[in-house]
Amino acid sequence: MIIDTHAHLDDERYFEDLDEVIKNAKKNGVAGVLIPGADINDLGRAQKIAHENENIYFAAGVHPYHHEQYNEEVLLGFLKDEKCIAVGECGLDYYRLPDDENEKKVEKCKQQEVFKKHIELAKKVNKPLIVHIRDANDDSKRVLVENEAKVIGGVLHCYNASEHLLSLADENFYFGIGGVLTFKNAKNLVQVLPKIPLEKLLVETDAPYLTPHPNRGKRNEPAYTKFVVKKIAELLDMQIDEVENITTRNAKTIFKAFAKSN
């Protein structure tokens, strides 16, 4: 079986056929799904989906693009829910920074401050982090280490193949591998994959985004984790069921609710 550790099932692209998407996931061996929090306004829907479906859980946090939404009181309200098992997705994303240097500096500082708040919140509720990193490897690693995020650990969602981040495996962090691994231009990730400790490997889709080959161009969904698992097995010269067993065990270790429900 497979656990999809990052799928935005609360996205509007699933409004009309979510039940079918969930059934298809189960049919393809997906035993559990974690819905990350990205927009604070969508957390209610993620919570509802989690409560209506066995082995689907959610997280509470705000994506770095929405850092201005951060509201600890609101997030704590969701994090008290037994089906809310992680904090995030949170982190740093420098991909779309302002052109003006002063504005750029201000935006980076704001993102870092909110990232630190997520880390402290995760410690308060004793739940792991879901970390988003884009074009911000140095600052992300520094913030995680300086703020002792290893106390609660978490996952580097959509791991970007930066070898600089590999040492975070020693800081209680896991590496989420998704559909990007199947892309033709994923040479860096293909090369770095064998360097990730097997006990720190997780599978995700980031659905509805980053649909793996051979379904690129279509809406992504948890059932497509099977293509990610197949590619990992191929690159690491392992059996598919080995990869399934290892990544599922890892998901149950960092996100303990999955261990209780399976």
C-alpha positions as CSV (number, residue, x, y, z in Angstrom):
1,M,0.0,0.0,0.0
2,I,1.0,3.6,-0.5
3,I,0.4,6.8,1.6
4,D,0.2,10.1,-0.3
5,T,1.7,12.5,2.1
6,H,0.7,15.7,0.1
7,A,-2.5,16.0,-1.9
8,H,-4.7,19.1,-2.1
9,L,-8.0,17.3,-2.1
10,D,-9.7,20.5,-0.9
11,D,-8.8,22.2,-4.3
12,E,-11.7,23.4,-6.4
13,R,-10.7,21.0,-9.2
14,Y,-12.1,18.1,-7.1
15,F,-15.4,19.8,-6.2
16,E,-17.4,17.7,-8.7
17,D,-15.8,14.2,-8.4
18,L,-14.0,14.0,-5.1
19,D,-15.7,10.7,-4.2
20,E,-14.5,9.1,-7.4
21,V,-11.0,10.4,-6.9
22,I,-10.9,8.8,-3.4
23,K,-12.3,5.5,-4.7
24,N,-9.8,5.5,-7.5
25,A,-7.0,6.1,-5.0
26,K,-8.1,3.1,-2.9
27,K,-8.4,0.9,-6.0
28,N,-4.8,1.8,-6.9
29,G,-3.4,0.9,-3.4
30,V,-3.4,4.3,-1.7
31,A,-4.1,3.5,2.0
32,G,-4.0,7.1,3.2
33,V,-3.8,10.7,2.2
34,L,-2.6,13.9,4.0
35,I,-4.2,17.2,2.8
36,P,-1.8,20.1,3.5
37,G,-3.0,23.5,4.6
38,A,-2.0,26.2,2.1
39,D,-4.8,28.8,2.2
40,I,-6.3,29.4,5.7
41,N,-9.7,29.9,4.0
42,D,-9.7,26.3,2.7
43,L,-9.0,24.6,6.0
44,G,-12.6,24.1,6.8
45,R,-13.1,22.1,3.6
46,A,-10.0,20.1,4.3
47,Q,-11.3,19.3,7.8
48,K,-14.6,18.2,6.4
49,I,-13.0,15.9,3.9
50,A,-10.8,14.3,6.5
51,H,-13.8,13.7,8.9
52,E,-15.9,12.2,6.1
53,N,-13.2,9.7,4.9
54,E,-11.3,7.1,6.8
55,N,-7.5,7.4,6.6
56,I,-7.6,10.9,5.2
57,Y,-6.0,13.6,7.4
58,F,-5.2,17.2,7.1
59,A,-2.7,19.8,8.2
60,A,-3.1,23.5,9.2
61,G,-0.8,26.2,8.0
62,V,-0.3,28.9,5.3
63,H,1.8,28.7,2.2
64,P,4.6,31.3,2.1
65,Y,2.7,33.1,-0.8
66,H,-0.1,33.7,1.7
67,H,2.0,34.6,4.8
68,E,-0.1,37.6,5.5
69,Q,-3.0,35.2,6.4
70,Y,-1.1,33.8,9.4
71,N,-3.3,33.7,12.4
72,E,-2.2,31.5,15.3
73,E,-5.6,31.4,17.0
74,V,-7.3,30.2,13.9
75,L,-4.6,27.6,13.2
76,L,-4.7,26.3,16.8
77,G,-8.4,25.8,16.5
78,F,-7.9,23.4,13.6
79,L,-4.8,21.8,15.2
80,K,-6.8,20.7,18.2
81,D,-8.7,18.4,15.9
82,E,-7.5,14.8,16.1
83,K,-7.6,14.5,12.3
84,C,-5.2,17.5,12.0
85,I,-1.8,15.8,12.2
86,A,0.8,18.4,10.9
87,V,1.6,22.1,10.7
88,G,2.0,23.5,7.2
89,E,2.6,23.7,4.4
90,C,4.8,26.5,5.4
91,G,8.3,27.7,4.5
92,L,10.0,30.0,2.1
93,D,9.3,30.7,-1.6
94,Y,11.5,33.2,-3.3
95,Y,10.4,32.4,-6.9
96,R,8.2,35.5,-7.3
97,L,9.9,38.2,-5.4
98,P,9.5,41.9,-6.2
99,D,12.1,43.4,-8.6
100,D,12.9,46.3,-6.2
101,E,15.8,45.3,-3.9
102,N,14.3,46.9,-0.8
103,E,10.9,45.3,-1.4
104,K,12.6,42.0,-2.0
105,K,14.4,42.2,1.3
106,V,11.2,43.1,3.1
107,E,9.3,40.2,1.5
108,K,12.0,37.7,2.5
109,C,12.0,38.9,6.1
110,K,8.2,38.6,6.3
111,Q,8.3,35.1,5.0
112,Q,11.0,34.1,7.4
113,E,9.2,35.5,10.4
114,V,6.0,33.6,9.5
115,F,8.1,30.4,8.9
116,K,9.5,30.8,12.4
117,K,6.1,31.2,13.8
118,H,5.0,27.9,12.2
119,I,8.0,26.2,13.8
120,E,7.1,27.4,17.2
121,L,3.5,26.5,16.7
122,A,4.5,23.0,15.7
123,K,6.5,22.7,18.9
124,K,3.5,23.9,20.9
125,V,1.2,21.3,19.6
126,N,3.8,18.6,19.1
127,K,3.1,18.0,15.5
128,P,5.5,17.7,12.5
129,L,6.0,20.3,9.8
130,I,5.3,20.2,6.1
131,V,7.9,22.4,4.6
132,H,7.7,24.2,1.3
133,I,11.1,25.4,-0.2
134,R,11.5,27.1,-3.6
135,D,14.6,29.1,-4.6
136,A,15.4,29.5,-0.9
137,N,17.6,26.6,0.2
138,D,20.1,28.5,2.3
139,D,17.6,30.5,4.3
140,S,15.2,27.6,4.7
141,K,17.9,25.3,6.1
142,R,19.2,28.1,8.4
143,V,15.8,28.9,9.8
144,L,15.0,25.2,10.4
145,V,18.4,24.6,12.2
146,E,18.6,27.8,14.2
147,N,15.0,27.4,15.4
148,E,15.6,23.7,16.4
149,A,12.9,22.3,14.2
150,K,14.4,18.9,14.6
151,V,12.5,18.7,17.9
152,I,9.3,18.0,15.9
153,G,10.8,17.2,12.5
154,G,8.7,16.9,9.3
155,V,8.9,16.6,5.6
156,L,10.5,18.7,2.9
157,H,7.6,18.7,0.5
158,C,8.4,18.3,-3.2
159,Y,12.1,17.9,-2.4
160,N,14.0,20.0,-4.9
161,A,17.2,17.9,-5.3
162,S,19.4,20.3,-3.4
163,E,22.3,18.4,-1.9
164,H,22.6,21.3,0.5
165,L,19.4,20.1,2.2
166,L,20.3,16.4,2.5
167,S,21.9,17.0,5.9
168,L,18.4,17.8,7.2
169,A,17.9,14.0,7.3
170,D,19.9,14.2,10.5
171,E,17.6,16.9,11.8
172,N,14.6,14.6,11.8
173,F,13.4,15.6,8.3
174,Y,12.0,13.4,5.5
175,F,12.0,14.0,1.8
176,G,8.8,14.0,-0.2
177,I,9.2,12.7,-3.7
178,G,6.5,13.3,-6.3
179,G,5.7,13.3,-10.0
180,V,8.7,15.6,-10.8
181,L,10.9,12.5,-10.6
182,T,9.2,11.1,-13.8
183,F,9.9,14.3,-15.8
184,K,12.5,14.3,-18.6
185,N,14.2,17.3,-17.1
186,A,14.5,15.9,-13.6
187,K,18.2,14.9,-14.0
188,N,19.3,16.5,-10.7
189,L,16.6,14.7,-8.7
190,V,17.4,11.4,-10.5
191,Q,21.1,11.8,-9.5
192,V,20.4,12.8,-5.9
193,L,17.6,10.3,-5.1
194,P,20.1,7.4,-4.2
195,K,21.7,9.8,-1.7
196,I,18.5,10.1,0.3
197,P,18.5,7.7,3.3
198,L,15.8,5.1,2.6
199,E,14.4,5.6,6.1
200,K,13.7,9.2,5.2
201,L,11.9,8.7,1.9
202,L,8.2,9.6,1.4
203,V,5.9,9.5,-1.6
204,E,3.5,12.4,-2.5
205,T,1.6,13.8,-5.5
206,D,1.0,17.5,-4.7
207,A,-2.2,16.8,-6.6
208,P,-3.8,18.4,-8.5
209,Y,-0.3,19.7,-9.6
210,L,2.8,18.1,-11.0
211,T,1.1,15.1,-12.6
212,P,3.6,12.3,-13.3
213,H,4.4,10.8,-16.7
214,P,2.5,9.2,-18.5
215,N,-0.4,11.4,-17.4
216,R,1.3,14.8,-17.7
217,G,-1.2,17.5,-18.8
218,K,-4.0,15.9,-16.8
219,R,-5.2,16.8,-13.3
220,N,-3.1,14.9,-10.8
221,E,-4.6,12.7,-8.1
222,P,-3.5,10.3,-5.3
223,A,-3.9,7.2,-7.5
224,Y,-0.9,8.4,-9.5
225,T,1.5,7.8,-6.7
226,K,1.9,4.4,-8.3
227,F,3.9,6.0,-11.1
228,V,6.2,7.7,-8.6
229,V,6.7,4.5,-6.7
230,K,7.5,2.7,-10.0
231,K,10.1,5.3,-10.9
232,I,11.7,5.2,-7.5
233,A,11.9,1.4,-7.7
234,E,13.4,1.6,-11.2
235,L,16.1,4.1,-10.2
236,L,17.1,2.4,-6.9
237,D,16.9,-1.1,-8.4
238,M,14.3,-2.2,-6.0
239,Q,11.0,-4.1,-6.1
240,I,7.9,-1.9,-6.2
241,D,6.5,-3.5,-3.1
242,E,9.8,-2.7,-1.3
243,V,9.4,0.9,-2.1
244,E,5.7,0.8,-1.0
245,N,6.6,-0.8,2.3
246,I,9.5,1.5,3.1
247,T,7.7,4.7,2.3
248,T,4.6,3.6,4.1
249,R,6.5,2.7,7.2
250,N,8.3,6.1,7.0
251,A,4.9,8.0,6.7
252,K,3.6,6.1,9.7
253,T,6.8,7.1,11.7
254,I,6.6,10.8,11.1
255,F,2.8,11.0,10.8
256,K,1.8,8.7,13.6
257,A,-2.0,8.8,12.9
258,F,-1.5,6.6,9.9
259,A,0.0,3.9,12.0
260,K,-3.0,3.9,14.3
261,S,-5.5,3.7,11.5
262,N,-3.8,0.9,9.4
